[in-house]
């Protein structure tokens, strides 16, 4: 081998080594996170999360990639928040009101008839956001954004014209408010999370529930139930959050990219649900369900139950809860 050939070979080895080093450096620089979520992949919440993950990846140049795990495939809905708190997952999304037993503030958006339209819900969010952030922060979790569902109504497999018609129904509950409604109307409450609802309906474990048109569509409620009463009792919200230690370990540019993408996701999510709320009800009708407003007597019964639930919530939430509601009503 001539000296020239030797030097060319040495240069080639050096270039290859440098390329490998750069590749290894890039691999080490890339951070991969998991984001467990509770709802089907084609639900607007899940679709919004996938767009959020894409925004973060684009903004960080691939430095941070987030994999969304929809339909409670990684953790069941009640486990998601705890998984993020303990670092088993870096991010998560869940219906915050299912954790009302931890702190009443998590259930403020399901205080009946307090905020039953999207504009009202947005005001209530503005009034309560700081308190929600503070509570989550104390648990090692940072709130990124919150997105609403559509207004809640009641699904049944029979005509329901009065509160007495609800007695004895097998009622799906998923938070403090729905469980308490079951008690007040003499129904048999069974705790069922969204991912388990289709099977619970198919097997007759439950034959009634309160939720949005979106959940009815996701669970194919028309296969077992016949009626949807548009009570517009409340508008619950899903919270997307991040493990605070994991977030703080990121560099400033990556943190900023997450926060900017989160703000975009929140705005997009609210718009998605406002646009799709009516579409879901149209789909229920197209599948043969009777979609209607509650009778005056049934509406009055729900209003009376709502007053009881509101008093229950205020008793638990105390001065902080009252201050939030007062601030909301002044908006």
C-alpha positions as CSV (number, residue, x, y, z in Angstrom):
1,X,0.0,0.0,0.0
2,X,1.4,3.4,-1.0
3,X,1.4,6.3,1.5
4,X,-1.2,8.1,-0.6
5,X,-3.6,5.0,-0.4
6,X,-2.9,4.7,3.3
7,X,-3.9,8.4,3.9
8,X,-7.0,8.0,1.8
9,X,-8.0,5.0,3.8
10,X,-7.4,6.8,7.1
11,X,-9.5,9.8,5.9
12,X,-12.4,7.4,5.0
13,X,-12.2,5.8,8.4
14,X,-12.2,9.3,10.0
15,X,-15.2,10.4,8.0
16,X,-17.1,7.2,8.9
17,X,-16.3,7.6,12.6
18,X,-17.4,11.2,12.5
19,X,-20.7,10.3,10.9
20,X,-21.3,7.6,13.5
21,X,-20.4,10.0,16.3
22,X,-22.9,12.6,14.9
23,X,-25.6,9.9,14.6
24,X,-25.0,8.8,18.1
25,X,-25.1,12.3,19.3
26,X,-28.3,12.9,17.5
27,X,-29.8,9.8,19.0
28,X,-28.7,10.8,22.5
29,X,-30.2,14.2,22.0
30,X,-33.6,12.9,21.0
31,X,-36.1,12.5,23.8
32,X,-39.0,10.2,23.5
33,X,-42.1,10.6,25.6
34,X,-45.4,8.8,26.1
35,X,-48.8,10.4,26.4
36,X,-51.6,8.0,27.5
37,X,-55.1,9.2,26.8
38,X,-58.5,7.8,27.6
39,X,-60.6,8.1,24.4
40,X,-60.7,6.4,20.9
41,X,-58.3,7.5,18.2
42,X,-61.0,9.2,16.2
43,X,-62.3,11.2,19.1
44,X,-61.6,14.9,18.7
45,X,-59.6,14.9,22.0
46,X,-57.2,12.2,20.7
47,X,-57.0,13.7,17.2
48,X,-56.0,17.0,18.9
49,X,-53.3,15.3,21.0
50,X,-51.8,13.8,17.8
51,X,-51.6,17.2,16.2
52,X,-50.1,18.6,19.4
53,X,-47.4,15.9,19.3
54,X,-46.7,16.7,15.7
55,X,-46.4,20.4,16.5
56,X,-43.9,19.7,19.3
57,X,-41.8,17.4,17.1
58,X,-41.7,20.1,14.3
59,X,-41.0,22.9,16.7
60,X,-38.1,21.0,18.3
61,X,-36.7,19.7,15.0
62,X,-37.4,16.1,16.2
63,X,-35.5,16.7,19.4
64,X,-38.7,15.7,21.4
65,X,-41.1,13.1,20.1
66,X,-44.4,12.3,21.8
67,X,-46.3,9.1,21.2
68,X,-50.0,9.3,22.0
69,X,-51.6,6.1,23.3
70,X,-55.4,6.5,22.9
71,X,-58.4,4.5,24.2
72,X,-56.8,3.8,27.6
73,X,-54.4,1.4,25.9
74,X,-51.4,2.3,28.0
75,X,-53.1,3.1,31.3
76,X,-56.8,3.1,32.3
77,X,-58.4,6.5,32.6
78,X,-58.3,6.7,36.5
79,X,-54.6,5.6,36.4
80,X,-53.3,8.2,33.9
81,X,-52.9,11.1,36.3
82,X,-51.1,9.0,38.8
83,X,-48.8,7.5,36.1
84,X,-47.7,11.1,35.2
85,X,-47.2,12.1,38.8
86,X,-44.9,9.1,39.4
87,X,-43.1,9.4,36.1
88,X,-44.4,6.2,34.5
89,X,-45.5,8.4,31.7
90,X,-44.2,11.9,31.0
91,X,-47.5,13.4,29.8
92,X,-51.2,12.4,30.0
93,X,-54.7,13.5,29.2
94,X,-57.8,12.7,31.3
95,X,-61.2,14.0,32.2
96,X,-60.2,16.0,35.3
97,X,-63.6,15.6,37.1
98,X,-62.9,11.9,37.7
99,X,-60.4,13.1,40.3
100,X,-62.9,15.3,42.2
101,X,-62.4,13.0,45.3
102,X,-58.8,14.3,45.5
103,X,-59.9,17.9,45.5
104,X,-63.3,19.6,44.8
105,X,-61.6,22.1,42.5
106,X,-61.1,19.2,39.9
107,X,-64.9,19.0,39.7
108,X,-65.9,22.6,39.2
109,X,-66.8,22.2,35.6
110,X,-69.4,19.5,36.5
111,X,-71.3,21.6,39.0
112,X,-74.7,21.2,37.3
113,X,-76.1,24.0,35.2
114,X,-73.3,26.4,36.4
115,X,-71.9,26.6,32.8
116,X,-73.8,24.8,30.2
117,X,-72.7,26.6,27.0
118,X,-69.3,26.9,25.4
119,X,-69.0,30.7,26.1
120,X,-70.0,30.1,29.8
121,X,-67.6,27.1,30.0
122,X,-64.7,29.2,28.7
123,X,-65.5,31.9,31.4
124,X,-65.6,29.3,34.1
125,X,-62.2,27.9,32.9
126,X,-60.7,31.4,33.1
127,X,-62.0,31.8,36.6
128,X,-60.8,28.4,37.9
129,X,-57.6,27.8,35.9
130,X,-55.2,29.3,38.4
131,X,-56.6,27.1,41.2
132,X,-56.5,24.0,39.1
133,X,-52.9,24.8,38.1
134,X,-51.9,25.3,41.8
135,X,-53.4,22.0,42.9
136,X,-51.7,20.1,40.1
137,X,-48.4,21.8,40.7
138,X,-48.5,20.6,44.3
139,X,-48.8,17.1,43.0
140,X,-45.8,17.4,40.8
141,X,-47.8,18.0,37.6
142,X,-47.9,21.0,35.2
143,X,-51.1,21.8,33.4
144,X,-50.6,22.3,29.7
145,X,-54.1,22.8,28.3
146,X,-57.8,22.0,28.8
147,X,-60.4,21.2,26.1
148,X,-64.1,20.8,26.6
149,X,-66.6,18.1,25.7
150,X,-70.0,18.9,24.3
151,X,-72.9,19.6,26.7
152,X,-74.0,16.6,28.6
153,X,-77.3,14.8,28.1
154,X,-79.0,11.6,29.2
155,X,-79.1,8.3,27.2
156,X,-81.8,5.7,28.0
157,X,-83.6,2.8,26.3
158,X,-87.1,4.0,27.1
159,X,-89.2,7.1,27.2
160,X,-88.3,9.3,30.3
161,X,-90.8,12.0,30.9
162,X,-90.5,12.5,34.7
163,X,-87.8,11.9,37.3
164,X,-89.7,8.8,38.5
165,X,-89.2,7.2,35.1
166,X,-85.4,7.1,35.9
167,X,-85.9,4.9,39.0
168,X,-84.3,1.5,38.8
169,X,-82.2,2.2,35.7
170,X,-78.7,0.8,35.6
171,X,-76.8,4.0,35.5
172,X,-73.2,4.5,34.3
173,X,-71.3,6.8,36.7
174,X,-67.8,8.1,36.1
175,X,-67.3,10.9,38.6
176,X,-68.8,12.2,41.9
177,X,-71.6,14.2,40.1
178,X,-72.9,11.3,38.0
179,X,-72.8,8.9,41.0
180,X,-74.7,11.4,43.1
181,X,-77.3,11.9,40.4
182,X,-77.9,8.2,40.3
183,X,-78.5,8.2,44.1
184,X,-80.9,11.2,43.9
185,X,-83.0,9.6,41.1
186,X,-83.1,6.1,42.6
187,X,-80.9,4.5,39.9
188,X,-78.3,1.7,40.3
189,X,-75.0,3.4,39.7
190,X,-72.1,1.4,38.2
191,X,-68.7,3.0,37.7
192,X,-67.7,2.6,34.1
193,X,-65.0,4.5,32.3
194,X,-65.3,5.5,28.6
195,X,-63.2,2.8,27.1
196,X,-65.3,0.1,28.9
197,X,-68.7,1.7,28.0
198,X,-69.3,-0.1,24.7
199,X,-69.0,-3.5,26.4
200,X,-71.0,-2.5,29.4
201,X,-73.8,-1.4,27.1
202,X,-73.6,-4.5,25.0
203,X,-73.8,-6.8,28.0
204,X,-76.5,-4.9,29.8
205,X,-74.3,-3.9,32.7
206,X,-75.7,-0.4,32.3
207,X,-78.8,0.8,30.3
208,X,-78.5,4.5,30.9
209,X,-75.8,7.2,31.2
210,X,-75.1,10.9,31.1
211,X,-72.5,12.1,28.6
212,X,-72.0,14.1,25.4
213,X,-73.0,13.3,21.9
214,X,-69.4,12.4,21.3
215,X,-69.3,9.6,23.9
216,X,-72.6,8.3,22.6
217,X,-71.1,8.2,19.1
218,X,-67.9,6.6,20.3
219,X,-69.7,3.9,22.2
220,X,-72.3,3.2,19.4
221,X,-75.1,3.9,21.9
222,X,-77.8,3.4,19.2
223,X,-77.0,-0.4,19.2
224,X,-78.6,-0.8,22.7
225,X,-80.3,2.5,23.6
226,X,-83.0,4.5,22.0
227,X,-83.2,8.0,23.5
228,X,-81.0,11.0,24.1
229,X,-82.3,13.9,26.3
230,X,-80.4,17.0,25.7
231,X,-80.3,18.3,29.3
232,X,-77.1,20.3,28.8
233,X,-76.3,19.7,32.4
234,X,-72.6,20.7,32.2
235,X,-69.6,20.8,30.0
236,X,-66.7,18.8,31.4
237,X,-63.1,19.3,30.3
238,X,-60.1,17.1,29.6
239,X,-56.8,18.2,31.0
240,X,-53.5,17.5,29.3
241,X,-50.5,17.8,31.7
242,X,-46.8,16.9,32.0
243,X,-44.7,15.6,34.8
244,X,-43.1,18.7,36.3
245,X,-39.6,17.1,36.9
246,X,-39.5,15.8,33.3
247,X,-40.5,19.3,32.0
248,X,-38.0,21.1,34.1
249,X,-35.2,18.8,32.9
250,X,-35.7,20.0,29.3
251,X,-33.8,23.0,27.9
252,X,-35.6,26.3,27.6
253,X,-36.2,26.1,23.9
254,X,-37.9,22.8,24.2
255,X,-40.0,24.0,27.1
256,X,-41.1,27.0,25.1
257,X,-42.0,24.7,22.1
258,X,-44.2,22.6,24.3
259,X,-46.0,25.6,25.8
260,X,-46.5,27.2,22.4
261,X,-47.9,24.0,21.0
262,X,-50.1,23.6,24.1
263,X,-51.6,27.0,23.6
264,X,-52.3,26.1,19.9
265,X,-53.8,22.8,20.9
266,X,-56.1,24.4,23.5
267,X,-57.5,26.9,21.0
268,X,-57.8,24.2,18.3
269,X,-59.5,21.8,20.7
270,X,-62.2,24.3,21.8
271,X,-62.9,25.0,18.1
272,X,-63.1,21.3,17.2
273,X,-65.7,20.6,19.8
274,X,-67.8,23.6,19.1
275,X,-67.9,22.7,15.4
276,X,-68.6,19.0,16.1
277,X,-71.1,19.1,18.9
278,X,-74.1,19.4,16.6
279,X,-72.6,16.9,14.2
280,X,-72.6,14.2,16.9
281,X,-76.3,14.8,17.7
282,X,-77.1,14.6,13.9
283,X,-75.2,11.2,13.8
284,X,-77.3,9.9,16.7
285,X,-80.5,10.9,14.9
286,X,-79.2,9.3,11.7
287,X,-78.7,6.0,13.5
288,X,-82.3,6.1,14.7
289,X,-82.0,7.5,18.2
290,X,-84.7,10.0,19.4
291,X,-82.8,13.2,20.2
292,X,-84.9,15.6,22.1
293,X,-85.1,18.2,24.9
294,X,-86.3,17.0,28.3
295,X,-89.9,17.5,29.2
296,X,-90.6,20.5,31.5
297,X,-91.1,18.0,34.4
298,X,-87.9,16.1,33.7
299,X,-86.0,19.4,33.3
300,X,-87.3,20.6,36.6
301,X,-86.2,17.4,38.3
302,X,-82.7,17.8,36.9
303,X,-82.6,21.4,38.0
304,X,-83.6,20.4,41.6
305,X,-81.0,17.7,41.6
306,X,-78.5,20.2,40.2
307,X,-79.2,22.6,43.1
308,X,-78.5,19.7,45.6
309,X,-75.2,18.8,43.8
310,X,-74.2,22.5,43.7
311,X,-74.7,22.8,47.5
312,X,-72.8,19.6,48.0
313,X,-69.9,20.9,46.0
314,X,-69.8,24.3,47.7
315,X,-69.8,22.7,51.1
316,X,-66.7,20.7,50.1
317,X,-65.0,23.5,48.2
318,X,-65.5,26.1,50.9
319,X,-64.4,29.7,50.5
320,X,-62.1,29.0,47.6
321,X,-64.9,27.4,45.5
322,X,-67.3,30.2,46.3
323,X,-64.7,32.8,45.3
324,X,-64.2,31.1,41.9
325,X,-68.0,31.0,41.3
326,X,-68.3,34.6,42.3
327,X,-65.5,35.6,40.0
328,X,-67.1,33.6,37.2
329,X,-70.5,35.2,37.6
330,X,-69.0,38.7,37.4
331,X,-67.4,38.0,34.0
